[in-house]
């Protein structure tokens, strides 16, 4: 875990493909071991760089998403799938997983066409994070029973789109 951009850049440069991928475990663990422990009202997010094709996790996608949602973590993702004319089953499945993770948590997915686009995608994420607004409301159902509650935000001016998480867990922590 780091808040230092240079340490992150160094780690990204050392990434080598190969072996099994435990995407769901990585998301679950990052939330459980770091982000769930963050005090105060700080924004919590994960930038996931992956092909999304999980081959080694003990946790399920549902468990990873629930952990992120329970702790108000937004996931942004950059797909490492290479663009080609043929779409393998693994690539489509992986990109579907990435899209589900960002949709459920209010983030956004990026699908760079080439490695050079990676820096531009990080820049876009940074720009978006600096231009977000926070909207809150008080639900009519005040029961803090731990159930999942769906949320939908509609814009009165249809040329704008609100990107939000799809819901929240009604618990005392939220």
Helices and strands as residue ranges (DSSP letters): H 5-13, H 23-33, G 35-37, E 44-50, H 61-70, E 73-79, H 89-105, E 109-110, H 117-130, E 148-150, E 167-169
